[in-house]
Amino acid sequence: MLFSNFFAPTSKDVPANAEIASHVLMLRSGMISQTASGIYCWLPLAVRVMEKIEKIICEEQDRIGAQKVYFTTVQPVSLWIESGRYDSYGKEMLRLKDRKDNDFLYSPTNEEQATDVFRKYVKSYRGLPVMFYQIHWKFRDEIRPRFGVMRGREFLMKDGYSFDIDFAGAKKTYDAVFRSYVRTFRRLGLTPIPVQADSGAMGGNMSHEFQILAATGESTLYYDKKLLTTSDDELMTIFAATDEKFDHKTCQVSEKDLMSSKGIEVGHIFYFGTKYSKSMGAFVLNKNGEKIYPEMGSYGIGVSRLVAAIIESSHDDRGIIWPESVAPFDLTLLNLHPRDDRCTIAAEKIYETFCGHQEVLYDNRDVSVGEKLADADLMGMPWQIIIGSSNIGDGLVELKNRKTKEIVKMSLENVIGKFMSKCYCPQNC
């Protein structure tokens, strides 16, 4: 992608209304544009990140047998009256009427609709287990939207819903989702911290949050330091506690191993038994022809929130530092002197070679060197190939690692070889 053709309205100015790093950097790097309080347009740079997050989530959900669907964003009120949640959900629900004066709501979550789809088509125990998931937009009318997309009113969410014949099956599904979430967050370059949690408005008696460590988090976490290095299976037996539930007197973690940090919630899983299947009459017949109400679970990941959370956990005073798995582009190619034919020939050779092999943002703009270098750091691609007049005469370019800030001079051929072989390290492999 040529930067001259790429819509990325970057800015040097720090927005006055932005309180945390992710909000500042998403606005400054041209990722989002505010439309109303807690409502944002997602621009090309952000969309590229979000699509990569979605791809990883889908791969891990498909791996455990979940099936992707799209429920509607507008739901009839009648479903929520059946479940008993319509009056109790509160003012966060956006309620509306159509032209025929029928009552609808804009989806804050989809337990009711998933249960409705299930009861229409699954009549026998042989149809179990089944698990749906979607990645779709939601709306919750937060009383005080803040922190940019971290606590917005409109947001992109992965939500999943499972139906099992009995508790043993539901627990097996719950554990499979738990493991899939751990794998998902690790693939996103994050360290997930599981926290035993309340189910709240979802109901049920088994619930876990997944938090990531970040200085601007809203919760304070207390956890055993082994959580930072433990295996996926061990994570299912060692949980952190939030400040509301932590008690030094009963804590069994030794003082030298006890850690404390701010955290950001990025996922939440719930088991709620037959709460919805019974209230909405979603039964199946067992082999004896008897009614069985499936055991259900609900599983969410804040996709748009994850974009901000990754930035909160990976940035510096110059800008974003994207993990390679979700970076908008693999690298930024900077032609510092586009009016120097030697620089332009070298840059275009690299760009043309990489097309179809690497995702490259080629900064071919005729702007100052300082602006190019500042934008590259601000937008945070993992690697920068920097071509300038002072080096190109010797056949050299600079390769910069955005995370470590290490800069190594390499020949044009060597830098092409490194990336074409998928070996990004500046030293020989």
C-alpha positions in Angstrom: 0.0 0.0 0.0 1.4 3.4 -1.0 1.1 5.9 1.9 0.2 8.6 -0.6 -3.0 6.6 -1.4 -3.7 5.3 2.2 -6.3 7.2 4.3 -4.5 7.7 7.6 -5.1 11.2 8.9 -2.2 11.3 11.4 -1.8 14.2 13.8 0.9 15.6 16.1 -1.6 17.1 18.5 -2.8 15.3 21.6 -6.6 15.4 21.7 -8.0 17.4 24.6 -10.7 14.9 25.5 -8.4 11.8 25.4 -7.5 10.5 28.9 -5.6 7.3 28.2 -2.8 6.2 25.9 -4.9 4.1 23.5 -7.5 6.8 23.0 -4.7 9.4 22.3 -2.8 7.1 19.9 -5.9 5.8 18.1 -6.9 9.4 17.3 -3.4 10.6 16.5 -2.7 7.7 14.2 -5.9 8.1 12.3 -7.5 4.8 13.4 -10.8 6.2 14.6 -13.0 9.3 14.2 -15.6 10.2 16.8 -19.2 10.6 15.6 -21.0 11.0 19.0 -20.3 10.3 22.6 -19.0 6.7 22.8 -19.5 6.1 19.1 -16.7 6.0 16.6 -16.0 5.4 12.9 -13.3 2.8 12.4 -10.8 4.0 9.7 -8.6 1.8 7.4 -5.6 1.4 9.8 -7.9 0.2 12.6 -9.9 -2.0 10.3 -6.8 -3.9 9.3 -6.0 -4.6 13.0 -9.5 -5.6 13.8 -9.7 -8.0 10.9 -6.6 -9.8 12.1 -8.0 -10.1 15.6 -11.2 -11.5 14.2 -9.3 -14.0 12.1 -7.5 -15.4 15.1 -10.7 -15.5 17.2 -12.5 -17.4 14.4 -9.7 -19.9 13.9 -9.7 -20.7 17.6 -13.5 -20.9 17.8 -13.7 -23.2 14.7 -11.0 -25.4 16.3 -13.3 -26.3 19.2 -16.4 -26.9 17.0 -18.2 -23.6 17.4 -20.2 -22.6 14.3 -20.3 -19.0 13.0 -23.6 -17.2 12.6 -24.9 -13.7 12.4 -27.7 -12.9 14.7 -29.7 -9.7 14.0 -28.6 -6.4 15.6 -32.3 -5.4 16.1 -34.4 -7.9 18.2 -38.1 -8.0 19.0 -38.8 -7.2 22.7 -41.0 -10.3 23.0 -37.9 -12.5 23.2 -36.6 -10.6 26.2 -40.0 -10.6 27.9 -40.0 -14.4 27.6 -36.6 -14.6 29.3 -37.6 -12.2 32.0 -34.7 -9.8 31.3 -36.5 -7.0 29.5 -37.5 -5.0 32.6 -34.4 -5.8 34.6 -31.7 -5.0 32.0 -31.9 -1.3 32.7 -31.3 1.9 30.8 -28.2 0.6 29.0 -30.7 -1.1 26.5 -31.5 1.0 23.5 -35.3 0.6 22.9 -37.1 1.6 19.7 -40.3 1.2 17.7 -40.7 0.4 14.0 -43.2 2.2 11.8 -46.0 -0.2 12.8 -45.4 0.7 16.5 -43.8 -2.7 17.3 -41.3 -2.7 20.1 -37.7 -3.6 19.3 -34.3 -3.2 20.9 -30.8 -2.8 19.6 -28.8 -5.9 20.7 -26.6 -5.6 23.8 -26.2 -9.4 23.8 -27.8 -12.4 22.2 -28.7 -15.1 24.7 -32.4 -14.8 23.9 -32.0 -14.9 20.1 -29.5 -17.9 20.3 -32.1 -19.8 22.4 -34.9 -18.9 20.0 -32.9 -20.2 17.0 -32.0 -23.4 18.9 -35.6 -24.1 20.0 -36.9 -23.7 16.4 -34.6 -26.3 14.9 -33.2 -28.7 17.6 -35.9 -31.1 18.9 -33.9 -34.2 19.9 -31.0 -34.9 22.2 -29.2 -36.2 19.1 -28.8 -32.6 18.0 -26.6 -31.8 21.0 -24.1 -30.4 21.7 -24.2 -27.3 19.6 -22.4 -24.0 19.9 -22.9 -20.8 17.9 -20.7 -17.8 17.8 -20.7 -14.5 15.9 -18.6 -11.3 15.7 -21.1 -8.5 15.5 -21.8 -4.9 16.6 -23.5 -4.3 19.9 -24.9 -1.2 21.6 -25.1 -0.5 25.3 -26.0 3.0 26.4 -23.3 3.5 28.9 -24.1 6.3 31.4 -20.6 7.7 31.1 -18.8 6.6 27.9 -15.0 7.2 28.3 -11.5 6.1 27.3 -12.3 6.1 23.6 -13.3 2.6 22.4 -12.4 1.1 25.7 -15.7 2.0 27.1 -17.8 3.1 24.2 -21.5 2.7 23.6 -21.2 0.9 20.2 -18.7 -1.9 20.1 -17.7 -5.0 18.1 -18.0 -8.2 20.2 -17.5 -11.9 19.7 -20.3 -13.7 21.5 -20.9 -17.4 21.7 -23.7 -19.6 23.0 -23.5 -23.3 23.9 -26.2 -26.0 24.4 -25.4 -29.3 26.1 -27.5 -32.3 27.3 -26.2 -32.2 30.9 -23.9 -30.4 33.3 -21.0 -32.7 32.5 -21.3 -31.8 28.8 -21.7 -28.1 29.7 -18.5 -28.2 31.8 -16.6 -29.9 29.0 -17.7 -27.1 26.6 -16.9 -24.4 29.2 -13.4 -25.8 29.7 -12.8 -26.0 25.9 -13.8 -22.3 25.5 -11.6 -21.4 28.4 -8.6 -23.0 26.7 -9.5 -21.5 23.4 -9.6 -18.0 24.9 -6.1 -18.5 26.5 -4.8 -19.5 23.1 -6.5 -16.6 21.4 -5.1 -14.0 23.7 -1.6 -15.4 23.6 -1.7 -15.4 19.8 -2.6 -11.7 20.0 0.6 -11.1 21.9 -1.1 -10.8 25.3 -0.7 -12.5 28.6 -4.2 -13.5 29.8 -4.9 -13.4 33.6 -8.1 -15.5 34.5 -10.2 -14.1 37.3 -13.1 -15.8 39.0 -16.0 -13.5 38.4 -19.7 -12.8 39.1 -22.2 -13.6 36.4 -24.2 -10.4 37.0 -27.1 -9.9 34.6 -26.2 -13.0 32.7 -27.1 -15.3 35.6 -25.5 -18.6 36.5 -22.9 -19.7 39.0 -19.7 -20.4 37.0 -17.9 -17.4 35.5 -14.4 -16.2 34.6 -13.1 -12.9 33.3 -9.9 -12.7 31.2 -7.9 -9.6 32.0 -4.6 -8.3 30.6 -2.1 -6.2 32.6 -2.1 -2.5 31.7 -1.3 0.5 33.8 -4.5 2.2 32.9 -6.8 -0.7 33.8 -9.9 -0.1 35.8 -9.4 -3.2 38.1 -6.6 -4.0 40.5 -5.5 -7.6 40.2 -3.7 -9.7 42.8 -2.1 -12.9 41.3 0.6 -15.5 41.7 3.5 -14.5 39.4 3.5 -18.0 37.9 0.4 -17.0 36.0 2.7 -15.0 33.7 4.6 -18.2 32.6 2.3 -21.1 33.3 0.9 -23.5 30.7 -2.7 -23.3 29.3 -3.9 -26.2 31.5 -2.4 -24.8 34.6 -4.1 -21.5 34.0 -7.4 -23.3 34.6 -6.4 -24.0 38.2 -4.7 -20.7 39.3 -6.8 -17.6 39.3 -6.3 -14.0 40.1 -8.6 -11.9 42.3 -9.8 -8.3 41.9 -9.4 -5.8 44.7 -13.1 -6.2 45.6 -12.6 -9.9 46.4 -9.0 -10.1 47.5 -8.3 -10.8 51.2 -4.7 -10.8 52.5 -5.7 -12.9 55.4 -7.0 -15.9 53.3 -4.5 -15.5 50.4 -2.5 -18.7 50.0 0.1 -17.2 47.7 3.4 -16.4 49.4 4.4 -12.8 49.8 7.4 -13.1 47.4 5.1 -14.6 44.7 2.2 -12.3 45.1 1.9 -9.7 42.4 -0.4 -6.7 42.0 -1.2 -4.7 38.8 -4.0 -2.9 37.1 -5.9 -5.0 34.5 -8.3 -4.6 31.6 -11.1 -7.0 31.0 -11.0 -8.4 27.5 -13.2 -11.5 27.8 -15.8 -13.1 30.0 -17.3 -16.6 30.0 -20.5 -17.7 31.8 -22.2 -21.0 32.6 -25.9 -20.4 33.5 -27.5 -23.8 33.3 -31.1 -23.8 32.2 -31.9 -20.2 33.0 -32.8 -19.4 29.3 -33.8 -22.8 28.0 -36.4 -23.2 30.7 -37.8 -19.7 30.6 -38.1 -19.8 26.8 -39.3 -23.4 26.5 -36.2 -24.6 24.5 -36.4 -28.3 25.3 -35.3 -31.4 23.5 -36.6 -35.0 23.9 -34.2 -37.6 25.3 -34.1 -41.2 24.2 -37.1 -42.0 26.4 -39.2 -39.2 24.9 -38.8 -37.0 28.0 -38.3 -33.3 28.0 -34.7 -32.1 28.7 -33.8 -28.5 29.0 -30.2 -28.0 27.7 -27.5 -26.6 29.9 -26.2 -23.3 28.4 -23.2 -21.1 28.5 -22.3 -17.7 27.0 -18.8 -16.5 26.0 -17.7 -13.0 25.0 -14.6 -11.2 23.8 -14.5 -7.5 23.3 -13.0 -7.3 19.8 -13.0 -3.5 19.4 -11.9 -3.2 23.1 -9.0 -5.5 22.3 -7.6 -3.1 19.8 -7.3 -0.5 22.5 -6.2 -3.0 25.1 -3.3 -4.1 22.9 -2.2 -0.5 22.5 -2.4 0.0 26.3 -0.1 -2.9 26.9 2.3 -2.1 24.1 3.2 1.5 23.4 5.9 4.0 24.3 6.2 7.8 24.2 6.5 7.8 20.4 3.5 5.7 19.6 2.0 2.2 19.2 4.1 -1.0 19.2 2.0 -3.7 17.4 2.6 -7.4 18.0 3.4 -9.0 14.7 0.2 -11.1 14.7 -2.1 -8.1 14.5 0.0 -5.3 13.0 -1.8 -3.4 10.2 1.2 -4.0 8.0 4.2 -6.2 8.5 6.6 -3.3 7.9 6.8 0.3 6.9 9.2 1.1 4.0 10.4 4.7 4.3 11.9 6.5 1.4 13.3 9.5 3.2 14.4 11.3 0.0 12.0 10.6 -2.8 13.6 13.2 -5.0 16.9 11.2 -4.9 16.6 8.7 -7.7 18.9 6.2 -5.9 16.5 6.1 -2.9 13.4 5.8 -5.1 14.9 3.0 -7.2 15.9 1.1 -4.1 12.6 1.6 -2.4 10.6 0.6 -5.4 12.7 -2.5 -5.9 11.9 -3.6 -2.3 8.3 -2.7 -2.6 7.8 -4.6 -5.8 9.6 -7.6 -4.5 7.6 -7.7 -1.3 4.2 -7.3 -3.0 2.2 -10.5 -2.6 4.6 -11.7 0.1 4.6 -9.0 2.8 2.1 -6.4 3.8 4.0 -3.2 3.3 3.1 0.4 3.9 5.4 2.3 1.5 5.9 5.9 2.6 6.5 7.5 -0.7 5.2 10.9 0.4 7.1 14.1 -0.4 7.1 15.3 3.2 9.9 16.0 5.7 12.1 13.3 7.1 11.0 14.1 10.6 7.3 13.7 9.7 8.0 10.3 8.0 10.0 9.0 11.0 7.4 10.3 13.5 4.5 8.7 11.6 6.3 5.4 11.3 6.8 5.3 15.1 3.3 6.6 15.8 1.6 3.9 13.6 3.8 1.2 15.2 4.5 -1.4 12.5 6.9 -4.0 13.9 9.6 -3.3 11.4 10.9 -0.2 9.5 13.1 -0.3 6.4 14.6 3.2 6.2 16.2 4.3 2.9 18.2 7.6 3.0 20.7 9.4 0.8 23.6 9.0 3.3 23.5 5.2 3.2 22.2 4.2 -0.2 25.4 5.4 -2.0 27.1 2.5 -0.2 24.2 0.1 -1.1 22.9 0.1 2.5 19.5 0.6 4.2 18.5 0.7 7.8 16.4 -2.0 9.5 14.7 -0.8 12.7 12.9 -3.0 15.2 10.0 -0.9 16.5 9.9 -2.7 19.8 13.6 -2.8 20.8 14.5 0.4 18.8 17.5 -1.5 17.5 18.7 -0.2 14.1 21.0 -2.3 11.9 22.5 -1.3 8.5 22.1 -4.0 5.9 22.6 -4.3 2.2 19.6 -4.1 -0.1 19.9 -7.8 -1.0 20.2 -8.9 2.6 17.2 -7.0 3.8 15.1 -8.4 1.0 16.4 -11.9 1.8 15.5 -11.6 5.5 11.9 -10.7 4.8 11.3 -13.0 1.9 12.5 -15.9 4.0 10.2 -14.7 6.9 13.2 -14.2 9.0 12.8 -10.7 10.6 15.8 -10.7 13.0 18.6 -8.3 12.1 21.2 -10.9 12.8 22.0 -13.9 10.7 19.8 -17.0 11.6 
